[in-house]
Amino acid sequence: MDQLPIFMNLRDKDCLVVGGGAVAARKADLMRAAGARVTVVAPAVSGETRRMVDDGRLAWHEAEFADAMVAGNRLVIAATDETQVNRAVFAACECRGIPVNVADQPELCSFILPGIVDRSPVTIAVSTGGRSPVLARLMRARLETLIPASFGRLANLLGRYRQAAKDRIHGLETRKRFWEDVIDGPIGNLVLSGKEREAEGQLAQLLTDKAAPTDSGEVYLIGAGPGDPDLLTFRALRLLQKADVVVYDRLVAPAIVDLARREAERIYVGKRAGHHSCSQEDISGLLRDLAAQGKRVARLKGGDPFIFGRGGEEIEVLAAAGLPFQVVPGITAASGCAAYAGIPLTHRDHAQSVRFVTGHRRGDELDLDWKNLAESRDTLVFYMSLGSARQICDQLIAHGMARGGKAALIERGTTDNQRVYTGTLTTLPNKITAAESPSLLIVGEVTQLHDSLGWFHGRGDIPTVFPDSEPYLAKGAA
Ligand SMILES: C[S@@+](CC[C@H](N)C(=O)[O-])C[C@H]1O[C@@H](n2cnc3c(N)ncnc32)[C@H](O)[C@@H]1O
């Protein structure tokens, strides 16, 4: 972080603006909006500054700037065309420890004025650290459209009941949870849809109800997609940002884990091929224990939790313990990788159905119904098949599939490092000897469409999978 964003209380504080033109007027107006008493110092004032002086909104000190004038002010802003004056203002403030901003001269600023989205009392500040005011303006404009004006009213309502909630609900965590449920639930929705009085009635009722709200944990089993963070669903994002703890796999991109709240605890329980260092029982037990402690747990899994994800086993343990959970579907590797490789999994001319198959071996064995697979006209997608790709191709040929049958392997699909290898059942195994995990094998005529439909060639900005790291179990967890 280049600068620390802070919000300053300027109510009834003296502030100084040096300069009497249009920029000075804008800056003075901003400080006045925050309740400051603003004086403008300039030999002459014009335009809006003149109007503000005339109608008493600004005090005008009609003089050239002198160092001593900054004393006693909470903030000082210089907005003159004269470099020497701007420098003098900066120096005078710096040696007295007074925060100073010189318009359009970042090197002469001890603070900057961010782009502001004003939904008072909610205020959002946007800064690019002085790099690009235009980008800051565009971001601000986007936020303006995203954040309804009613957010201000919601903040006022919550403020009115803050003390009542403190008196009624004991424990910081429980209170935090209570407010999150109010904001995220029907009461928040009522305010946002303009029914403030009804919302207030419900909130007051909630705080006078006999039973005080208590902590209850919950697990969100979230599909994080195959790699590109943009493929996360809105629901996944919302729950991720509610979680107290994030439990994640190796196939979940770091950028997705970063979307969790800053304070959320992060627990890595990834497995690496061949190293089941954190057993499924450990993971399921960990989720159960965390939820039983009252924590909201986001269990992030690569792709979709119910497709070769063992998500079912994890929630079985929770169901047995009577703990609440929700399941958020994710984009499974087959859909994500095929889409990013330009391989339609079904196609009127090539394949009317698709099958997801595990290529995971138990020992040396790959126990699949080869005859059935070889005879089908489905597109076949083999998960966990990197180590067994040659065996799969050989078996399909041995059971009747054409040696020239088309196939593709997608390595690290949807990420910046995506690579697509295409060939036939005979040639592909030799082309992928250096391919890395995670990889997905697709067998079927549709794979030849990659040559004409491939569109994604990496964007250079998506961190891929996690580097190897030690699995970690929370203290006291199963
Ligand atoms: C244990 S399975 C988990 C599948 C996951 N639940 C899903 O729905 O995608 C892991 C396998 O998914 C495939 N996979 C996951 N992410 C992938 C990616 N970005 N690129 C290629 N294959 C991927 C690989 O075959 C990998 O071995």
The ligand as a Gaussian input file, in Angstrom:
#p B3LYP/6-31G(d) Opt

LIG

0 1
 C       -9.812000     -34.040000      -7.883000
 S      -10.363000     -33.529000      -9.444000
 C      -11.362000     -32.171000      -8.970000
 C      -12.319000     -31.782000     -10.046000
 C      -13.107000     -30.581000      -9.669000
 N      -13.993000     -30.841000      -8.583000
 C      -13.897000     -30.039000     -10.857000
 O      -15.138000     -30.051000     -10.839000
 O      -13.258000     -29.576000     -11.797000
 C       -8.925000     -32.758000     -10.059000
 C       -8.816000     -32.888000     -11.569000
 O       -9.577000     -31.889000     -12.209000
 C       -8.947000     -31.513000     -13.406000
 N       -8.656000     -30.068000     -13.356000
 C       -8.980000     -29.227000     -12.372000
 N       -8.596000     -27.978000     -12.687000
 C       -8.032000     -28.051000     -13.896000
 C       -7.443000     -27.095000     -14.750000
 N       -7.376000     -25.798000     -14.434000
 N       -6.934000     -27.525000     -15.920000
 C       -6.986000     -28.837000     -16.276000
 N       -7.532000     -29.775000     -15.507000
 C       -8.055000     -29.394000     -14.327000
 C       -7.671000     -32.324000     -13.516000
 O       -7.954000     -33.476000     -14.283000
 C       -7.408000     -32.669000     -12.081000
 O       -6.617000     -33.825000     -11.976000

